[in-house]
Amino acid sequence: MTSSTLQVRGTEVWVEGTGPQTIVMIHGWPDTYRLWDGMVAALAPHYRCVRFTLPGFETPPTGATRSLAQMTAQLLAIVDAVSPGQPVTLMLHDWGCIFGYELAARHPQRVARIVGIDIGDHNSKAFLRSLTGGQKMQILGYQLWLALAWGLGTLGATGLANGMTRRMARAMRCPTPQADIGWHMNTPYAMAWLGVAGGLRRTAPVRLQCPTLYAYGARKPFMFHSPEWLQTLGNTPGSAVQEYACGHWVMVDRAQALQAQVLAWLVTAPPTAG
């Protein structure tokens, strides 16, 4: 398998596989580029697979936290570096969905297709309406816990901050090794709830203009999408929705099934620019 690495504005980027189309994979909390190991093994014989650890997730910060606009600009720089001549397919999970959807909204001409995993219309009124009061409290509870851990980490209480973060990761059955998880990975929660780096209140509405495959795990206390989101995608030519009997990390818990579905969908949903 052909592989290489490059540096894009301080981010190490892995490029693996061959083919005329490029798939850029963006993970979420509290993961690294290694989350996509299985997916790369399945797709690399047919596609160029690009992955990296999200900026800010690699090590504790030494400077200012990137704003939403700066994060989007970094993702755009990576896309431009690995595929300057044509738009890419985005494969997204968790916070990777939120940042990737923002990239697609701001630069639709650079995104041909999207595979979104477990996070849908996260900032829509329909999503908020779909949650019960108890579910809203659950979301608030774990996200504020992680935001608090981030704050403690910035104050120097790294042992406590790491312990809180890893405890939550265990509770959520996160597949990432505990030793690879740190408080600095909670930055998106600090942005969302503490307004760090300008916050996330200005994320664009999730109205994807390209073919989209949305896969999600149904064995969770709450979903990260609205029923309307599923219906809209299901009725959109070229897009598709698939539910899996698993939790949040579909690419790990249902690896072979998801890989097969992605491969099949990529063939039937030809890439289009913006």
Secondary structure as GFF3:
##gff-version 3
##sequence-region A 1 274
A	DSSP	beta_strand	3	8	.	.	.	ID=ss1
A	DSSP	beta_strand	11	16	.	.	.	ID=ss2
A	DSSP	beta_strand	22	26	.	.	.	ID=ss3
A	DSSP	three_ten_helix	33	36	.	.	.	ID=ss4
A	DSSP	alpha_helix	37	43	.	.	.	ID=ss5
A	DSSP	beta_strand	48	52	.	.	.	ID=ss6
A	DSSP	alpha_helix	68	82	.	.	.	ID=ss7
A	DSSP	beta_strand	88	93	.	.	.	ID=ss8
A	DSSP	alpha_helix	95	106	.	.	.	ID=ss9
A	DSSP	three_ten_helix	108	110	.	.	.	ID=ss10
A	DSSP	beta_strand	111	117	.	.	.	ID=ss11
A	DSSP	alpha_helix	125	130	.	.	.	ID=ss12
A	DSSP	alpha_helix	133	154	.	.	.	ID=ss13
A	DSSP	alpha_helix	158	171	.	.	.	ID=ss14
A	DSSP	three_ten_helix	178	180	.	.	.	ID=ss15
A	DSSP	three_ten_helix	183	186	.	.	.	ID=ss16
A	DSSP	alpha_helix	187	194	.	.	.	ID=ss17
A	DSSP	three_ten_helix	196	198	.	.	.	ID=ss18
A	DSSP	beta_strand	212	217	.	.	.	ID=ss19
A	DSSP	alpha_helix	227	234	.	.	.	ID=ss20
A	DSSP	beta_strand	240	244	.	.	.	ID=ss21
A	DSSP	alpha_helix	250	253	.	.	.	ID=ss22
A	DSSP	alpha_helix	255	268	.	.	.	ID=ss23
###
